[in-house]
Amino acid sequence: MEKAYLEGHAEGRAENRAAFTLRVLEKHGIHVPDDIRERITSCTDLDTLTLWFDRSLAASTAEDLFVESPEAPQPQAGTDQA
């Protein structure tokens, strides 16, 4: 019984994060195509949904949620970065 409760609780949290992510995009006037809406609403990983929510705050398109940011360039050995 407790396992079912916890699974339901996690599912509810995922649904809420997905809904908030979509709401941010909509409030920013960003069109969300059906395939992206489905990808967001079908995701159950809370870490992924949190990442997408964070990205939605600065997104200019719905596709921006899924773009991996390039790693910062590493300083070359023997150079002074001061």
Residue frames relative to the residue before (quaternion, step in Angstrom):
aa qw qx qy qz dx dy dz
M 1.0000 0.0000 0.0000 0.0000 0.00 0.00 0.00
E 0.6668 0.5027 -0.3043 0.4584 3.56 0.93 -0.91
K 0.6228 0.5455 -0.3365 0.4488 3.60 1.03 -0.78
A 0.6504 0.5079 -0.3119 0.4709 3.58 0.95 -0.86
Y 0.6311 0.5293 -0.3289 0.4620 3.58 1.02 -0.80
L 0.6859 0.4900 -0.2854 0.4560 3.57 0.86 -0.98
E 0.6355 0.5167 -0.3234 0.4739 3.58 1.02 -0.77
G 0.6564 0.5027 -0.3037 0.4735 3.57 0.99 -0.83
H 0.6328 0.5314 -0.3223 0.4619 3.56 1.05 -0.80
A 0.6654 0.4922 -0.2972 0.4761 3.60 0.93 -0.92
E 0.6351 0.5243 -0.3272 0.4633 3.58 1.00 -0.80
G 0.6498 0.5172 -0.3088 0.4636 3.57 0.99 -0.83
R 0.6370 0.5186 -0.3239 0.4694 3.58 1.02 -0.79
A 0.6457 0.5150 -0.3174 0.4660 3.58 0.98 -0.85
E 0.6486 0.5152 -0.3177 0.4614 3.59 0.93 -0.86
N 0.6541 0.5123 -0.3115 0.4613 3.59 0.99 -0.82
R 0.6577 0.5014 -0.3181 0.4636 3.59 0.92 -0.85
A 0.6341 0.5181 -0.3282 0.4709 3.56 0.99 -0.81
A 0.6657 0.5085 -0.3020 0.4550 3.58 0.91 -0.92
F 0.6601 0.4999 -0.3138 0.4647 3.60 0.97 -0.81
T 0.6238 0.5379 -0.3347 0.4578 3.57 1.03 -0.77
L 0.6681 0.4864 -0.2934 0.4806 3.57 0.92 -0.91
R 0.6421 0.5325 -0.3273 0.4439 3.58 0.98 -0.78
V 0.6296 0.5231 -0.3373 0.4650 3.59 0.97 -0.81
L 0.6592 0.5033 -0.3161 0.4607 3.57 0.86 -0.92
E 0.6736 0.4968 -0.2966 0.4599 3.58 0.89 -0.92
K 0.6649 0.5030 -0.3070 0.4589 3.61 0.96 -0.80
H 0.6714 0.4534 -0.2878 0.5107 3.56 1.23 -0.47
G 0.5257 -0.6694 0.3900 0.3514 3.57 1.28 0.17
I 0.4551 0.6869 -0.4454 0.3502 3.58 1.20 0.48
H 0.3985 -0.7134 0.5327 0.2201 3.55 -0.80 1.08
V 0.1458 -0.7796 0.6053 0.0669 3.58 -0.93 0.94
P 0.3159 -0.7617 0.5345 0.1853 3.60 -0.37 1.21
D 0.6699 -0.5370 0.3423 0.3817 3.56 -1.18 0.59
D 0.6621 0.5132 -0.3282 0.4365 3.61 0.93 -0.80
I 0.6606 0.4788 -0.3070 0.4901 3.59 1.05 -0.69
R 0.6070 0.5391 -0.3509 0.4666 3.58 1.03 -0.75
E 0.6559 0.5079 -0.3022 0.4695 3.59 0.96 -0.87
R 0.6428 0.5260 -0.3257 0.4516 3.58 0.95 -0.84
I 0.6722 0.4899 -0.2917 0.4724 3.58 0.96 -0.86
T 0.7387 0.4411 -0.2479 0.4454 3.58 0.75 -1.03
S 0.6869 0.4657 -0.2984 0.4714 3.60 1.14 -0.42
C 0.5227 0.6335 -0.4174 0.3890 3.60 1.24 -0.16
T 0.1587 -0.8009 0.5729 0.0711 3.58 -0.95 0.89
D 0.5452 0.6161 -0.3972 0.4068 3.60 1.28 -0.04
L 0.3786 -0.7681 0.4703 0.2133 3.59 -0.44 1.20
D 0.6274 0.5318 -0.3475 0.4503 3.61 1.02 -0.68
T 0.6507 0.5031 -0.3083 0.4779 3.57 0.98 -0.84
L 0.6629 0.5020 -0.3057 0.4639 3.57 0.91 -0.88
T 0.6312 0.5196 -0.3319 0.4706 3.59 1.04 -0.72
L 0.6315 0.5205 -0.3239 0.4748 3.58 1.00 -0.82
W 0.6718 0.4883 -0.2996 0.4696 3.58 0.88 -0.92
F 0.6210 0.5261 -0.3487 0.4648 3.60 0.99 -0.73
D 0.6572 0.5098 -0.3150 0.4571 3.58 0.86 -0.95
R 0.6727 0.4890 -0.2941 0.4711 3.58 0.95 -0.85
S 0.6025 0.5815 -0.3600 0.4114 3.60 1.08 -0.65
L 0.5937 0.6009 -0.3588 0.3972 3.57 1.14 -0.60
A 0.7839 0.2696 -0.1441 0.5405 3.59 1.13 -0.61
A 0.4359 0.7306 -0.4404 0.2869 3.60 1.27 0.01
S 0.2333 -0.7413 0.6064 0.1680 3.53 -1.24 0.56
T 0.7483 0.1398 -0.1367 0.6339 3.58 1.34 -0.17
A 0.6201 -0.5423 0.4041 0.3976 3.57 -1.21 0.40
E 0.6115 0.5735 -0.3411 0.4253 3.58 1.09 -0.67
D 0.5398 0.6432 -0.3900 0.3777 3.59 1.19 -0.48
L 0.5571 0.6196 -0.3942 0.3878 3.59 1.14 -0.49
F 0.7718 0.3973 -0.1707 0.4663 3.56 1.03 -0.80
V 0.5107 0.6414 -0.4223 0.3867 3.59 1.27 0.02
E 0.3334 -0.7290 0.5647 0.1964 3.52 -0.81 1.04
S 0.3763 -0.7186 0.5317 0.2436 3.56 -0.88 0.88
P 0.5012 -0.6552 0.4651 0.3213 3.56 -0.95 0.83
E 0.5210 -0.6218 0.4750 0.3411 3.53 -1.09 0.65
A 0.5505 -0.5999 0.4635 0.3497 3.52 -1.14 0.65
P 0.5335 -0.6290 0.4440 0.3502 3.57 -0.95 0.77
Q 0.3778 -0.7156 0.5448 0.2199 3.55 -1.01 0.84
P 0.5130 -0.6308 0.4677 0.3468 3.59 -1.00 0.74
Q 0.4571 -0.6726 0.5070 0.2857 3.54 -1.06 0.74
A 0.5760 -0.5941 0.4365 0.3531 3.53 -1.09 0.75
G 0.8090 0.2885 -0.2118 0.4663 3.54 -1.08 0.79
T 0.6325 0.4946 -0.3642 0.4719 3.63 1.20 0.12
D 0.3950 -0.7055 0.5406 0.2325 3.52 -1.11 0.67
Q 0.1843 -0.8174 0.5412 0.0716 3.58 -0.57 1.15
A 0.4085 0.7500 -0.4409 0.2760 3.63 1.22 0.29
